[in-house]
Amino acid sequence: MPMGNIQKQKFEAWINANMPHHPITCPLCGTAQWDMAEIIESSGISGVLAPMAQLVCRSCGHILLFDAKKAGVV
């Protein structure tokens, strides 16, 4: 599901508060331009579904995933 404006604001605030090397540099292309995309359900080894918030690199499309609950967006 796409993030709403309030969710994006919460996610951005969480990133600013928890990422000492913000802005985050893309490990593939080296740019630091990201879009907050969607909240997806992801399953780990245990099979438990967890909501994940996506950051998508504007340059190469690489995706970073963050625990949406920990980030306060769900």
Biopython code that builds the backbone (N, CA, C, O; Angstrom):
import numpy as np
from Bio.PDB.StructureBuilder import StructureBuilder

atoms = [
    (1, "MET", "N", (0.838, -1.174, 0.000)),
    (1, "MET", "CA", (0.000, 0.000, 0.000)),
    (1, "MET", "C", (0.888, 1.244, 0.000)),
    (1, "MET", "O", (1.880, 1.285, 0.727)),
    (2, "PRO", "N", (0.558, 2.241, -0.788)),
    (2, "PRO", "CA", (1.346, 3.483, -0.804)),
    (2, "PRO", "C", (1.276, 4.192, 0.545)),
    (2, "PRO", "O", (0.264, 4.121, 1.243)),
    (3, "MET", "N", (2.362, 4.876, 0.904)),
    (3, "MET", "CA", (2.383, 5.648, 2.147)),
    (3, "MET", "C", (1.615, 6.943, 1.955)),
    (3, "MET", "O", (1.727, 7.604, 0.923)),
    (4, "GLY", "N", (0.828, 7.294, 2.970)),
    (4, "GLY", "CA", (0.143, 8.582, 2.976)),
    (4, "GLY", "C", (1.100, 9.666, 3.444)),
    (4, "GLY", "O", (2.221, 9.374, 3.862)),
    (5, "ASN", "N", (0.662, 10.908, 3.374)),
    (5, "ASN", "CA", (1.515, 12.038, 3.758)),
    (5, "ASN", "C", (1.954, 11.973, 5.211)),
    (5, "ASN", "O", (3.112, 12.255, 5.517)),
    (6, "ILE", "N", (1.052, 11.608, 6.109)),
    (6, "ILE", "CA", (1.406, 11.520, 7.531)),
    (6, "ILE", "C", (2.427, 10.410, 7.752)),
    (6, "ILE", "O", (3.374, 10.583, 8.520)),
    (7, "GLN", "N", (2.243, 9.273, 7.088)),
    (7, "GLN", "CA", (3.198, 8.175, 7.205)),
    (7, "GLN", "C", (4.571, 8.595, 6.680)),
    (7, "GLN", "O", (5.594, 8.258, 7.277)),
    (8, "LYS", "N", (4.596, 9.325, 5.569)),
    (8, "LYS", "CA", (5.864, 9.803, 5.023)),
    (8, "LYS", "C", (6.554, 10.755, 5.986)),
    (8, "LYS", "O", (7.773, 10.699, 6.152)),
    (9, "GLN", "N", (5.780, 11.632, 6.623)),
    (9, "GLN", "CA", (6.353, 12.564, 7.594)),
    (9, "GLN", "C", (6.938, 11.817, 8.785)),
    (9, "GLN", "O", (8.027, 12.152, 9.253)),
    (10, "LYS", "N", (6.225, 10.806, 9.279)),
    (10, "LYS", "CA", (6.722, 10.007, 10.399)),
    (10, "LYS", "C", (7.978, 9.238, 10.002)),
    (10, "LYS", "O", (8.933, 9.167, 10.775)),
    (11, "PHE", "N", (7.982, 8.668, 8.811)),
    (11, "PHE", "CA", (9.127, 7.903, 8.329)),
    (11, "PHE", "C", (10.345, 8.820, 8.178)),
    (11, "PHE", "O", (11.450, 8.460, 8.584)),
    (12, "GLU", "N", (10.142, 9.993, 7.601)),
    (12, "GLU", "CA", (11.243, 10.944, 7.435)),
    (12, "GLU", "C", (11.794, 11.386, 8.790)),
    (12, "GLU", "O", (13.009, 11.483, 8.966)),
    (13, "ALA", "N", (10.908, 11.652, 9.742)),
    (13, "ALA", "CA", (11.352, 12.043, 11.085)),
    (13, "ALA", "C", (12.139, 10.922, 11.746)),
    (13, "ALA", "O", (13.153, 11.174, 12.396)),
    (14, "TRP", "N", (11.677, 9.682, 11.583)),
    (14, "TRP", "CA", (12.383, 8.532, 12.161)),
    (14, "TRP", "C", (13.766, 8.384, 11.524)),
    (14, "TRP", "O", (14.747, 8.142, 12.226)),
    (15, "ILE", "N", (13.850, 8.528, 10.199)),
    (15, "ILE", "CA", (15.145, 8.433, 9.509)),
    (15, "ILE", "C", (16.089, 9.521, 10.015)),
    (15, "ILE", "O", (17.246, 9.242, 10.328)),
    (16, "ASN", "N", (15.603, 10.750, 10.098)),
    (16, "ASN", "CA", (16.446, 11.855, 10.570)),
    (16, "ASN", "C", (16.939, 11.637, 11.993)),
    (16, "ASN", "O", (18.068, 12.000, 12.322)),
    (17, "ALA", "N", (16.097, 11.046, 12.841)),
    (17, "ALA", "CA", (16.465, 10.822, 14.241)),
    (17, "ALA", "C", (17.373, 9.616, 14.437)),
    (17, "ALA", "O", (18.118, 9.560, 15.415)),
    (18, "ASN", "N", (17.322, 8.646, 13.519)),
    (18, "ASN", "CA", (18.025, 7.380, 13.742)),
    (18, "ASN", "C", (19.164, 7.081, 12.779)),
    (18, "ASN", "O", (19.859, 6.079, 12.949)),
    (19, "MET", "N", (19.369, 7.906, 11.791)),
    (19, "MET", "CA", (20.420, 7.660, 10.807)),
    (19, "MET", "C", (21.499, 8.743, 10.924)),
    (19, "MET", "O", (21.329, 9.844, 10.402)),
    (20, "PRO", "N", (22.610, 8.434, 11.609)),
    (20, "PRO", "CA", (23.644, 9.452, 11.791)),
    (20, "PRO", "C", (24.327, 9.854, 10.478)),
    (20, "PRO", "O", (24.933, 10.923, 10.399)),
    (21, "HIS", "N", (24.233, 9.009, 9.456)),
    (21, "HIS", "CA", (24.869, 9.311, 8.173)),
    (21, "HIS", "C", (23.833, 9.738, 7.135)),
    (21, "HIS", "O", (23.986, 9.471, 5.943)),
    (22, "HIS", "N", (22.786, 10.398, 7.600)),
    (22, "HIS", "CA", (21.734, 10.866, 6.697)),
    (22, "HIS", "C", (22.235, 12.098, 5.960)),
    (22, "HIS", "O", (22.814, 12.947, 6.638)),
    (23, "PRO", "N", (22.087, 12.298, 4.680)),
    (23, "PRO", "CA", (21.295, 11.446, 3.823)),
    (23, "PRO", "C", (22.010, 10.133, 3.502)),
    (23, "PRO", "O", (23.234, 10.079, 3.383)),
    (24, "ILE", "N", (21.222, 9.100, 3.368)),
    (24, "ILE", "CA", (21.730, 7.771, 3.078)),
    (24, "ILE", "C", (22.224, 7.748, 1.628)),
    (24, "ILE", "O", (21.531, 8.206, 0.720)),
    (25, "THR", "N", (23.417, 7.215, 1.426)),
    (25, "THR", "CA", (23.965, 7.069, 0.077)),
    (25, "THR", "C", (23.614, 5.681, -0.445)),
    (25, "THR", "O", (23.751, 4.691, 0.274)),
    (26, "CYS", "N", (23.167, 5.607, -1.678)),
    (26, "CYS", "CA", (22.824, 4.325, -2.290)),
    (26, "CYS", "C", (24.092, 3.481, -2.422)),
    (26, "CYS", "O", (25.094, 3.954, -2.958)),
    (27, "PRO", "N", (24.059, 2.236, -1.940)),
    (27, "PRO", "CA", (25.246, 1.392, -2.038)),
    (27, "PRO", "C", (25.571, 0.950, -3.468)),
    (27, "PRO", "O", (26.663, 0.443, -3.725)),
    (28, "LEU", "N", (24.637, 1.137, -4.394)),
    (28, "LEU", "CA", (24.888, 0.715, -5.776)),
    (28, "LEU", "C", (25.392, 1.838, -6.668)),
    (28, "LEU", "O", (26.384, 1.670, -7.378)),
    (29, "CYS", "N", (24.715, 2.987, -6.637)),
    (29, "CYS", "CA", (25.083, 4.054, -7.572)),
    (29, "CYS", "C", (25.722, 5.266, -6.895)),
    (29, "CYS", "O", (26.260, 6.135, -7.581)),
    (30, "GLY", "N", (25.673, 5.340, -5.569)),
    (30, "GLY", "CA", (26.331, 6.418, -4.842)),
    (30, "GLY", "C", (25.553, 7.708, -4.714)),
    (30, "GLY", "O", (26.054, 8.658, -4.114)),
    (31, "THR", "N", (24.339, 7.782, -5.256)),
    (31, "THR", "CA", (23.542, 9.003, -5.106)),
    (31, "THR", "C", (22.843, 8.987, -3.744)),
    (31, "THR", "O", (22.829, 7.970, -3.051)),
    (32, "ALA", "N", (22.279, 10.105, -3.383)),
    (32, "ALA", "CA", (21.569, 10.204, -2.106)),
    (32, "ALA", "C", (20.195, 10.816, -2.326)),
    (32, "ALA", "O", (19.790, 11.731, -1.608)),
    (33, "GLN", "N", (19.483, 10.306, -3.320)),
    (33, "GLN", "CA", (18.147, 10.801, -3.636)),
    (33, "GLN", "C", (17.179, 9.639, -3.579)),
    (33, "GLN", "O", (17.257, 8.705, -4.377)),
    (34, "TRP", "N", (16.264, 9.709, -2.622)),
    (34, "TRP", "CA", (15.353, 8.596, -2.354)),
    (34, "TRP", "C", (13.904, 9.041, -2.388)),
    (34, "TRP", "O", (13.586, 10.191, -2.085)),
    (35, "ASP", "N", (13.038, 8.124, -2.757)),
    (35, "ASP", "CA", (11.597, 8.321, -2.661)),
    (35, "ASP", "C", (11.048, 7.332, -1.648)),
    (35, "ASP", "O", (11.452, 6.169, -1.627)),
    (36, "MET", "N", (10.129, 7.791, -0.807)),
    (36, "MET", "CA", (9.416, 6.897, 0.088)),
    (36, "MET", "C", (8.295, 6.299, -0.729)),
    (36, "MET", "O", (7.442, 7.023, -1.244)),
    (37, "ALA", "N", (8.288, 4.990, -0.853)),
    (37, "ALA", "CA", (7.357, 4.360, -1.780)),
    (37, "ALA", "C", (6.163, 3.748, -1.076)),
    (37, "ALA", "O", (5.152, 4.420, -0.870)),
    (38, "GLU", "N", (6.267, 2.492, -0.709)),
    (38, "GLU", "CA", (5.127, 1.758, -0.194)),
    (38, "GLU", "C", (5.453, 1.058, 1.110)),
    (38, "GLU", "O", (6.607, 0.968, 1.528)),
    (39, "ILE", "N", (4.406, 0.570, 1.733)),
    (39, "ILE", "CA", (4.546, -0.336, 2.866)),
    (39, "ILE", "C", (4.148, -1.704, 2.329)),
    (39, "ILE", "O", (3.034, -1.892, 1.841)),
    (40, "ILE", "N", (5.064, -2.647, 2.424)),
    (40, "ILE", "CA", (4.811, -3.984, 1.901)),
    (40, "ILE", "C", (4.847, -4.988, 3.048)),
    (40, "ILE", "O", (5.410, -4.711, 4.107)),
    (41, "GLU", "N", (4.256, -6.132, 2.836)),
    (41, "GLU", "CA", (4.324, -7.230, 3.800)),
    (41, "GLU", "C", (5.458, -8.148, 3.367)),
    (41, "GLU", "O", (5.483, -8.623, 2.232)),
    (42, "SER", "N", (6.379, -8.390, 4.262)),
    (42, "SER", "CA", (7.514, -9.244, 3.958)),
    (42, "SER", "C", (7.585, -10.357, 4.987)),
    (42, "SER", "O", (7.295, -10.135, 6.163)),
    (43, "SER", "N", (7.967, -11.553, 4.556)),
    (43, "SER", "CA", (8.092, -12.651, 5.511)),
    (43, "SER", "C", (9.548, -13.062, 5.629)),
    (43, "SER", "O", (10.280, -13.120, 4.641)),
    (44, "GLY", "N", (9.947, -13.345, 6.850)),
    (44, "GLY", "CA", (11.298, -13.798, 7.115)),
    (44, "GLY", "C", (11.366, -15.306, 7.154)),
    (44, "GLY", "O", (10.454, -15.993, 6.695)),
    (45, "ILE", "N", (12.439, -15.810, 7.700)),
    (45, "ILE", "CA", (12.652, -17.251, 7.793)),
    (45, "ILE", "C", (11.527, -17.917, 8.584)),
    (45, "ILE", "O", (11.108, -19.029, 8.261)),
    (46, "SER", "N", (11.045, -17.239, 9.610)),
    (46, "SER", "CA", (9.987, -17.809, 10.449)),
    (46, "SER", "C", (8.636, -17.848, 9.743)),
    (46, "SER", "O", (7.716, -18.525, 10.202)),
    (47, "GLY", "N", (8.511, -17.124, 8.629)),
    (47, "GLY", "CA", (7.252, -17.073, 7.902)),
    (47, "GLY", "C", (6.294, -16.017, 8.421)),
    (47, "GLY", "O", (5.204, -15.851, 7.873)),
    (48, "VAL", "N", (6.683, -15.292, 9.475)),
    (48, "VAL", "CA", (5.838, -14.245, 10.039)),
    (48, "VAL", "C", (5.875, -13.026, 9.124)),
    (48, "VAL", "O", (6.945, -12.575, 8.716)),
    (49, "LEU", "N", (4.696, -12.501, 8.807)),
    (49, "LEU", "CA", (4.623, -11.309, 7.971)),
    (49, "LEU", "C", (4.945, -10.070, 8.787)),
    (49, "LEU", "O", (4.462, -9.906, 9.907)),
    (50, "ALA", "N", (5.761, -9.206, 8.218)),
    (50, "ALA", "CA", (6.124, -7.963, 8.883)),
    (50, "ALA", "C", (5.985, -6.826, 7.885)),
    (50, "ALA", "O", (6.426, -6.956, 6.743)),
    (51, "PRO", "N", (5.376, -5.702, 8.293)),
    (51, "PRO", "CA", (5.269, -4.566, 7.383)),
    (51, "PRO", "C", (6.633, -3.883, 7.230)),
    (51, "PRO", "O", (7.322, -3.614, 8.214)),
    (52, "MET", "N", (7.000, -3.613, 5.990)),
    (52, "MET", "CA", (8.279, -2.992, 5.682)),
    (52, "MET", "C", (8.042, -1.713, 4.885)),
    (52, "MET", "O", (7.253, -1.694, 3.941)),
    (53, "ALA", "N", (8.745, -0.634, 5.284)),
    (53, "ALA", "CA", (8.655, 0.632, 4.565)),
    (53, "ALA", "C", (9.805, 0.707, 3.563)),
    (53, "ALA", "O", (10.949, 0.404, 3.900)),
    (54, "GLN", "N", (9.497, 1.108, 2.339)),
    (54, "GLN", "CA", (10.482, 1.145, 1.266)),
    (54, "GLN", "C", (11.049, 2.549, 1.052)),
    (54, "GLN", "O", (10.324, 3.544, 1.078)),
    (55, "LEU", "N", (12.366, 2.600, 0.840)),
    (55, "LEU", "CA", (13.024, 3.767, 0.270)),
    (55, "LEU", "C", (13.554, 3.302, -1.080)),
    (55, "LEU", "O", (14.256, 2.294, -1.153)),
    (56, "VAL", "N", (13.230, 4.021, -2.144)),
    (56, "VAL", "CA", (13.639, 3.633, -3.492)),
    (56, "VAL", "C", (14.567, 4.707, -4.050)),
    (56, "VAL", "O", (14.222, 5.889, -4.070)),
    (57, "CYS", "N", (15.751, 4.285, -4.504)),
    (57, "CYS", "CA", (16.717, 5.204, -5.093)),
    (57, "CYS", "C", (16.147, 5.765, -6.396)),
    (57, "CYS", "O", (15.702, 5.016, -7.266)),
    (58, "ARG", "N", (16.167, 7.077, -6.513)),
    (58, "ARG", "CA", (15.636, 7.733, -7.726)),
    (58, "ARG", "C", (16.506, 7.461, -8.948)),
    (58, "ARG", "O", (16.025, 7.516, -10.079)),
    (59, "SER", "N", (17.774, 7.171, -8.726)),
    (59, "SER", "CA", (18.691, 6.986, -9.843)),
    (59, "SER", "C", (18.657, 5.570, -10.411)),
    (59, "SER", "O", (18.443, 5.383, -11.609)),
    (60, "CYS", "N", (18.869, 4.563, -9.543)),
    (60, "CYS", "CA", (19.005, 3.197, -10.049)),
    (60, "CYS", "C", (17.864, 2.262, -9.648)),
    (60, "CYS", "O", (17.772, 1.148, -10.165)),
    (61, "GLY", "N", (17.000, 2.695, -8.742)),
    (61, "GLY", "CA", (15.860, 1.872, -8.343)),
    (61, "GLY", "C", (16.145, 0.898, -7.212)),
    (61, "GLY", "O", (15.274, 0.108, -6.847)),
    (62, "HIS", "N", (17.364, 0.939, -6.645)),
    (62, "HIS", "CA", (17.669, 0.054, -5.521)),
    (62, "HIS", "C", (16.700, 0.354, -4.376)),
    (62, "HIS", "O", (16.359, 1.512, -4.132)),
    (63, "ILE", "N", (16.257, -0.699, -3.673)),
    (63, "ILE", "CA", (15.271, -0.537, -2.607)),
    (63, "ILE", "C", (15.890, -0.888, -1.266)),
    (63, "ILE", "O", (16.529, -1.929, -1.116)),
    (64, "LEU", "N", (15.691, 0.003, -0.281)),
    (64, "LEU", "CA", (16.048, -0.275, 1.106)),
    (64, "LEU", "C", (14.749, -0.520, 1.857)),
    (64, "LEU", "O", (13.766, 0.191, 1.653)),
    (65, "LEU", "N", (14.745, -1.537, 2.735)),
    (65, "LEU", "CA", (13.559, -1.857, 3.513)),
    (65, "LEU", "C", (13.819, -1.606, 4.992)),
    (65, "LEU", "O", (14.895, -1.908, 5.509)),
    (66, "PHE", "N", (12.811, -1.048, 5.667)),
    (66, "PHE", "CA", (12.880, -0.778, 7.094)),
    (66, "PHE", "C", (11.633, -1.326, 7.770)),
    (66, "PHE", "O", (10.557, -1.344, 7.173)),
    (67, "ASP", "N", (11.774, -1.769, 9.000)),
    (67, "ASP", "CA", (10.646, -2.257, 9.795)),
    (67, "ASP", "C", (9.677, -1.091, 9.996)),
    (67, "ASP", "O", (9.995, -0.132, 10.698)),
    (68, "ALA", "N", (8.512, -1.173, 9.389)),
    (68, "ALA", "CA", (7.545, -0.082, 9.434)),
    (68, "ALA", "C", (7.001, 0.171, 10.829)),
    (68, "ALA", "O", (6.661, 1.305, 11.167)),
    (69, "LYS", "N", (6.915, -0.877, 11.645)),
    (69, "LYS", "CA", (6.452, -0.700, 13.023)),
    (69, "LYS", "C", (7.476, 0.072, 13.828)),
    (69, "LYS", "O", (7.131, 1.011, 14.545)),
    (70, "LYS", "N", (8.750, -0.326, 13.712)),
    (70, "LYS", "CA", (9.816, 0.352, 14.447)),
    (70, "LYS", "C", (9.934, 1.814, 13.997)),
    (70, "LYS", "O", (10.220, 2.700, 14.802)),
    (71, "ALA", "N", (9.709, 2.049, 12.703)),
    (71, "ALA", "CA", (9.786, 3.408, 12.171)),
    (71, "ALA", "C", (8.548, 4.241, 12.492)),
    (71, "ALA", "O", (8.526, 5.443, 12.229)),
    (72, "GLY", "N", (7.514, 3.609, 13.062)),
    (72, "GLY", "CA", (6.320, 4.328, 13.484)),
    (72, "GLY", "C", (5.354, 4.688, 12.371)),
    (72, "GLY", "O", (4.551, 5.608, 12.530)),
    (73, "VAL", "N", (5.413, 3.984, 11.248)),
    (73, "VAL", "CA", (4.512, 4.337, 10.145)),
    (73, "VAL", "C", (3.301, 3.433, 10.041)),
    (73, "VAL", "O", (2.432, 3.669, 9.202)),
    (74, "VAL", "N", (3.219, 2.392, 10.881)),
    (74, "VAL", "CA", (2.010, 1.550, 10.946)),
    (74, "VAL", "C", (1.632, 1.337, 12.394)),
    (74, "VAL", "O", (0.646, 0.659, 12.682)),
]
sb = StructureBuilder()
sb.init_structure("model")
sb.init_model(0)
sb.init_chain("A")
sb.init_seg("    ")
for serial, (resi, resn, name, xyz) in enumerate(atoms, 1):
    if name == "N":
        sb.init_residue(resn, " ", resi, " ")
    sb.init_atom(name, np.array(xyz, "f"), 0.0, 1.0, " ", f" {name:<3s}", serial, name[0])
structure = sb.get_structure()
